Amino acid sequence: MPQIAAIGEVMIELAPAGTDATSGKAMNTLSFAGDTYNTVVTLARLGIDASYVSRLGDDRFSDNIIANLSDENVATNTIERAKGEVPGLYMIQNTPDGEREFFYWRGQAPAKQMFTSANTPALLDSLSAHPWLYFSGITLAIISEQARITLFGFLASYRANGGKVAFDSNYRPRLWANPELAQQATIAALAQTDLALLTLDDEALLWGDSDDLLADAQKRYQSLEISELVFKRGADDVIIVQGDSEQRVSVPKVENIIDTTAAGDTFNAGYLSARLKGEPPVKAAQEANRCANIVIRHRGGVIPKEVFLEEHRALLKQ
């Protein structure tokens, strides 16, 4: 059984690819991405035995997603196929500094029905055998309220039996009916979390800006008894909190940033892979920074495997 199962949605991705030399029209490349998908692919590239949990359609794009995951050595037996359905789609637009804006078409995506189909009992039974589970705030946002209740109930039992949970709050306001619902779901998820991977910008979006986002976040979650809190702060130091201990890890300066899509997702993969291999938190944050460094110098959520591995080897030598 794989060490970790990532739960979420994978979509068709259209990313900028320059201009056609003949027509002068803007071009896009077609690929597949999604926050937990980006993470699980990178986990597998880093040598972690992983599986992906989602729902897809029976169309050729879904076939291609399954094939891509298999090529990346990610197990796909926990992906349910829905007859007559197709995955969601999104487009990326970038500003000159590499920051991105997303445009989505995912209203009828099959992943929205996770944990509500007749297959749910068998799926949860399969998840119970994984030592680690990983999901995100986007996972929570796309599924129904009843599905969230089912998931949280399962996680309580799973952790009581020794399972470990990693969670990235990854807040996207447009996916929620209101901030209060997102706040409630986030707290419920973090109450069942062992390793939290949080972005301070998302904390500000979800809970409101403040003079000390870090202190407010720590105070907000201190009663939840999360073993390990990792705060991602862009180019500023990564902060790792374990009980009363706080460690800071500097983020190396990155030149030639092209596209920050999946920076956080790839960071998560680097951190989780190192921790699953037994590395201490500081070493894990350094590996996470290396992985994020690579992806933001290329376009798209998942860059070619050979490119990632070659650049990762080069950074390890520095």
C-alpha positions as CSV (number, residue, x, y, z in Angstrom):
1,M,0.0,0.0,0.0
2,P,1.4,3.5,-0.9
3,Q,2.8,5.6,1.9
4,I,0.4,8.5,1.2
5,A,-2.9,9.1,-0.6
6,A,-3.7,12.6,-1.9
7,I,-7.3,13.6,-2.2
8,G,-8.7,16.2,-4.6
9,E,-9.4,17.3,-8.2
10,V,-7.4,17.2,-11.3
11,M,-8.4,19.5,-14.2
12,I,-7.6,20.2,-17.8
13,E,-5.1,23.1,-17.8
14,L,-4.6,25.6,-20.6
15,A,-1.4,27.7,-20.0
16,P,0.1,30.5,-22.1
17,A,2.6,29.2,-24.7
18,G,3.7,32.3,-26.6
19,T,2.4,33.5,-30.0
20,D,2.0,31.6,-33.3
21,A,4.6,32.8,-35.7
22,T,2.3,32.6,-38.7
23,S,-1.0,34.0,-37.4
24,G,0.3,36.1,-34.5
25,K,-2.4,34.6,-32.2
26,A,-1.7,33.7,-28.6
27,M,-1.3,30.0,-28.1
28,N,-1.9,27.7,-25.0
29,T,-0.5,24.3,-24.1
30,L,-3.0,21.7,-22.8
31,S,-2.0,19.8,-19.7
32,F,-3.5,18.5,-16.5
33,A,-3.2,20.0,-13.0
34,G,-4.9,20.7,-9.7
35,D,-3.4,21.5,-6.3
36,T,-3.3,18.0,-4.8
37,Y,-2.5,16.5,-8.2
38,N,0.5,18.7,-8.5
39,T,1.6,17.6,-5.1
40,V,1.2,13.9,-5.6
41,V,3.0,13.9,-8.9
42,T,6.0,15.7,-7.3
43,L,5.9,13.3,-4.4
44,A,6.2,10.4,-6.7
45,R,9.1,12.1,-8.6
46,L,10.8,12.5,-5.3
47,G,10.6,8.7,-4.6
48,I,7.5,8.6,-2.4
49,D,5.1,5.7,-3.0
50,A,1.8,7.6,-3.5
51,S,-1.8,7.2,-4.8
52,Y,-4.4,9.7,-6.0
53,V,-8.0,9.9,-4.9
54,S,-10.5,11.6,-7.1
55,R,-13.4,11.1,-9.5
56,L,-13.1,11.4,-13.3
57,G,-15.2,10.9,-16.3
58,D,-15.1,8.2,-19.0
59,D,-13.8,10.6,-21.7
60,R,-10.4,10.6,-23.4
61,F,-9.1,13.5,-21.3
62,S,-9.8,11.4,-18.2
63,D,-8.1,8.5,-19.8
64,N,-5.1,10.7,-20.4
65,I,-5.0,11.8,-16.8
66,I,-5.0,8.2,-15.6
67,A,-2.2,7.4,-18.1
68,N,-0.2,10.4,-16.9
69,L,-0.5,9.4,-13.3
70,S,0.5,5.9,-14.1
71,D,3.5,7.2,-16.0
72,E,4.5,9.1,-12.9
73,N,4.2,5.9,-10.8
74,V,1.2,7.2,-8.9
75,A,-1.4,4.5,-8.1
76,T,-4.8,5.2,-9.6
77,N,-7.0,2.4,-8.1
78,T,-8.7,4.9,-5.8
79,I,-10.0,7.0,-8.7
80,E,-13.6,6.5,-9.5
81,R,-14.8,6.9,-13.1
82,A,-18.2,8.5,-13.8
83,K,-20.1,7.6,-17.0
84,G,-20.8,10.5,-19.3
85,E,-18.8,13.1,-17.3
86,V,-15.7,15.1,-18.1
87,P,-13.1,16.9,-15.9
88,G,-13.2,20.6,-15.1
89,L,-11.0,23.0,-17.1
90,Y,-9.1,26.1,-16.1
91,M,-6.9,28.7,-17.9
92,I,-3.8,30.5,-16.5
93,Q,-3.0,34.1,-17.3
94,N,0.3,35.6,-16.0
95,T,1.5,39.1,-15.2
96,P,5.1,40.1,-16.2
97,D,6.4,39.2,-12.7
98,G,5.1,35.6,-13.0
99,E,2.0,36.1,-10.7
100,R,-1.0,34.3,-12.0
101,E,-4.8,34.6,-12.4
102,F,-7.0,31.5,-12.9
103,F,-10.3,31.2,-14.9
104,Y,-12.3,28.1,-14.2
105,W,-15.0,25.9,-15.8
106,R,-15.6,23.2,-13.3
107,G,-19.3,23.4,-12.3
108,Q,-20.1,19.8,-13.3
109,A,-16.7,18.3,-12.6
110,P,-17.1,14.7,-11.3
111,A,-14.7,15.3,-8.4
112,K,-17.4,17.4,-6.8
113,Q,-19.3,14.1,-6.0
114,M,-16.5,12.6,-4.0
115,F,-17.6,10.9,-0.7
116,T,-21.3,10.9,-1.8
117,S,-21.4,8.1,-4.4
118,A,-22.2,4.4,-3.7
119,N,-18.5,3.7,-3.9
120,T,-17.7,5.7,-0.7
121,P,-17.6,2.8,1.8
122,A,-15.1,0.9,-0.4
123,L,-13.0,4.1,-0.9
124,L,-12.8,4.9,2.8
125,D,-11.8,1.3,3.5
126,S,-9.0,1.6,1.0
127,L,-7.8,4.9,2.5
128,S,-7.6,3.3,5.9
129,A,-4.7,1.2,4.8
130,H,-2.5,4.3,3.9
131,P,-0.2,5.5,6.7
132,W,-0.7,9.2,5.5
133,L,-3.5,11.1,3.9
134,Y,-3.2,14.6,2.3
135,F,-5.9,17.0,1.1
136,S,-6.5,20.7,0.8
137,G,-9.0,23.5,1.3
138,I,-9.8,23.2,-2.4
139,T,-10.7,19.5,-1.8
140,L,-13.1,20.7,0.9
141,A,-14.5,23.5,-1.2
142,I,-15.6,21.4,-4.2
143,I,-17.3,18.6,-2.3
144,S,-20.7,18.9,-0.6
145,E,-21.4,19.7,3.0
146,Q,-22.5,16.1,3.6
147,A,-19.3,14.8,2.0
148,R,-17.3,17.0,4.3
149,I,-19.1,15.5,7.3
150,T,-18.4,12.0,6.0
151,L,-14.7,12.9,5.4
152,F,-14.2,14.5,8.9
153,G,-15.9,11.5,10.6
154,F,-13.7,9.1,8.7
155,L,-10.5,11.1,9.6
156,A,-11.3,11.0,13.3
157,S,-11.5,7.2,13.2
158,Y,-8.5,7.0,10.9
159,R,-6.3,9.0,13.2
160,A,-7.5,7.1,16.3
161,N,-6.2,4.0,14.6
162,G,-2.7,5.5,14.0
163,G,-3.2,7.3,10.6
164,K,-1.5,10.6,10.0
165,V,-3.1,13.6,8.1
166,A,-1.5,16.5,6.2
167,F,-3.6,19.5,5.2
168,D,-3.0,22.6,3.2
169,S,-5.8,25.2,3.8
170,N,-5.4,26.6,0.2
171,Y,-8.3,29.1,0.4
172,R,-10.0,30.2,-2.9
173,P,-12.9,32.6,-2.0
174,R,-14.9,32.0,-5.3
175,L,-15.3,28.3,-4.4
176,W,-17.2,29.0,-1.2
177,A,-20.7,30.4,-0.6
178,N,-19.3,32.7,2.1
179,P,-16.1,33.0,4.3
180,E,-17.8,31.8,7.4
181,L,-18.5,28.4,5.8
182,A,-14.9,28.2,4.7
183,Q,-13.7,29.1,8.2
184,Q,-15.8,26.4,9.8
185,A,-14.6,23.7,7.3
186,T,-11.0,24.8,7.8
187,I,-11.1,24.5,11.5
188,A,-12.9,21.1,11.3
189,A,-10.1,19.9,8.9
190,L,-7.3,21.2,11.1
191,A,-8.8,19.5,14.1
192,Q,-8.0,16.3,12.3
193,T,-4.6,17.3,11.1
194,D,-1.1,16.3,12.2
195,L,0.9,18.3,9.7
196,A,-0.5,21.7,8.5
197,L,1.0,23.5,5.5
198,L,-0.4,27.0,5.6
199,T,0.2,30.1,3.5
200,L,0.0,33.4,5.4
201,D,-1.5,35.1,2.4
202,D,-4.4,32.6,2.5
203,E,-4.7,33.2,6.3
204,A,-5.2,36.9,5.6
205,L,-7.8,36.2,2.9
206,L,-9.7,33.7,5.1
207,W,-9.6,35.4,8.5
208,G,-8.8,39.0,7.7
209,D,-5.6,41.0,7.6
210,S,-3.9,41.9,10.9
211,D,-0.7,43.5,12.2
212,D,0.7,40.0,13.1
213,L,-0.7,37.3,10.9
214,L,1.7,34.6,12.2
215,A,0.9,35.2,15.9
216,D,-2.9,35.3,15.2
217,A,-2.7,32.1,13.2
218,Q,-0.8,30.3,16.0
219,K,-3.2,31.5,18.6
220,R,-6.2,30.5,16.4
221,Y,-5.0,26.9,16.0
222,Q,-3.2,26.3,19.4
223,S,-6.1,24.4,20.9
224,L,-6.3,22.0,18.0
225,E,-3.1,20.2,19.0
226,I,-1.6,20.1,15.5
227,S,1.8,18.5,15.8
228,E,3.6,20.5,13.1
229,L,2.6,23.8,11.6
230,V,4.5,25.0,8.6
231,F,3.9,28.6,7.5
232,K,4.8,29.5,3.8
233,R,5.5,33.2,3.4
234,G,6.6,33.6,-0.2
235,A,10.2,34.9,-0.4
236,D,10.3,35.3,3.4
237,D,11.5,32.7,5.9
238,V,9.5,29.5,6.2
239,I,8.4,29.2,9.8
240,I,7.9,25.8,11.5
241,V,6.1,25.5,14.8
242,Q,6.1,22.3,16.9
243,G,4.6,22.9,20.3
244,D,6.6,25.8,21.9
245,S,9.4,25.4,19.4
246,E,9.8,27.7,16.4
247,Q,12.3,27.3,13.6
248,R,12.9,29.6,10.6
249,V,14.4,28.5,7.3
250,S,15.5,31.1,4.8
251,V,14.1,31.0,1.2
252,P,16.9,31.3,-1.4
253,K,16.4,34.2,-3.9
254,V,15.1,32.9,-7.2
255,E,15.9,34.6,-10.5
256,N,13.9,34.5,-13.7
257,I,10.5,33.7,-12.2
258,I,8.1,32.9,-15.0
259,D,5.0,31.4,-13.4
260,T,4.2,30.9,-9.7
261,T,1.4,28.4,-10.4
262,A,1.8,25.4,-8.1
263,A,4.7,26.9,-6.1
264,G,2.9,26.1,-2.8
265,D,1.8,22.6,-4.1
266,T,5.3,21.7,-5.0
267,F,6.7,23.1,-1.8
268,N,4.2,20.8,0.0
269,A,5.5,17.8,-1.9
270,G,9.1,18.6,-1.1
271,Y,8.3,19.0,2.6
272,L,6.2,15.9,2.9
273,S,8.6,13.8,0.9
274,A,11.5,14.7,3.3
275,R,9.4,14.2,6.4
276,L,8.2,10.8,5.1
277,K,11.8,9.8,4.6
278,G,12.6,10.7,8.2
279,E,14.3,14.0,7.6
280,P,13.9,16.7,10.3
281,P,11.7,19.8,9.7
282,V,14.5,22.2,8.7
283,K,15.9,19.7,6.1
284,A,12.3,19.2,4.9
285,A,11.8,23.0,4.4
286,Q,15.1,23.2,2.5
287,E,13.9,20.4,0.2
288,A,10.5,22.2,-0.2
289,N,12.2,25.4,-1.2
290,R,14.3,23.6,-3.8
291,C,11.2,22.1,-5.3
292,A,9.3,25.4,-5.4
293,N,12.4,27.1,-6.9
294,I,12.2,24.7,-9.9
295,V,8.5,25.0,-10.7
296,I,8.3,28.8,-10.6
297,R,10.9,29.1,-13.4
298,H,8.7,27.2,-15.8
299,R,5.1,27.5,-17.0
300,G,2.2,25.4,-15.8
301,G,1.4,23.5,-12.6
302,V,3.3,20.3,-13.5
303,I,6.5,20.7,-15.5
304,P,8.1,17.9,-17.6
305,K,9.5,15.2,-15.4
306,E,12.9,15.1,-16.9
307,V,13.3,18.9,-16.5
308,F,12.2,18.7,-12.8
309,L,14.5,15.8,-12.0
310,E,17.5,17.4,-13.8
311,E,17.1,20.7,-12.0
312,H,16.5,19.0,-8.7
313,R,19.8,17.1,-9.0
314,A,21.6,20.3,-9.8
315,L,20.2,22.2,-6.8
316,L,21.1,19.3,-4.5
317,K,24.8,19.8,-5.6
318,Q,24.8,23.5,-4.6
